[in-house]
Amino acid sequence: MNSYVILISGRGSNMQALLEARLPGQCVAVISNRPEAAGLAWAASRGVPTRVVDHRQYPSREAFDTALAEAIERVGGELVLLAGFMRILTPDFVAHFAGRLINIHPSLLPAFPGLHTHEAALAAGVRVHGCTVHFVTPALDCGPIIIQAAVPVLAGDTPDALAARVLRQEHIIYPQAARAVLEGRCRLVDGRVVWDDDATSADLALRVPA
Ligand code: GAR
């Protein structure tokens, strides 16, 4: 794949990590469902085209997803990278972009899907938490996993402290996963993630920071 779009809803720190990683292929646009998303200004300041498809302007989830898919096709994005994009996507949208739609989620899936993952991890008392890059399938936060990174949960952690520790790893593994998919070294085949090279896959599949 030679081009990608990044979809954001807010701050855009993962978007920033992706753009700073100098991935192979061109970022043809950053698209947000929220005009006020802070990440839009940062992308524009780096010369990346930005678009807004405001979900509040559409009568239904289906209508919004149709407009979003059209915006992606119009800019010519092959790979679609969800980077803090806080919308549930319809099965039709997900099917249309099957195998070229990736998300980052702030937990070690399948633990803690959905929102408030750091609060949930602390409430559950897990000793290890982390983040996951995965292909998107219709079921929320359930798609085949590309890379995960683990971090320790420390005594006295607050949700914010844990989120910051996880976010540092998000910024490392998302560019790694996006690069592998853009280079065709990693793909979705019959609902499973297939790597060209088992050694690279083993190196990248789980990141445990020192
Ligand atoms: C990130 O932690 C990302 O993993 C999470 O939102 C944050 C966005 O931050 N995404 C989800 O929760 C998706 N369900 P960012 O805008 O600075 O990248």
Residues whose N, C-alpha, C, O or C-beta is under 5 A from the ligand:
A	BS01	GAR	G10 R11 G12 S13 N14 M15 A83 G84 F85 I104 H105 P106 G114
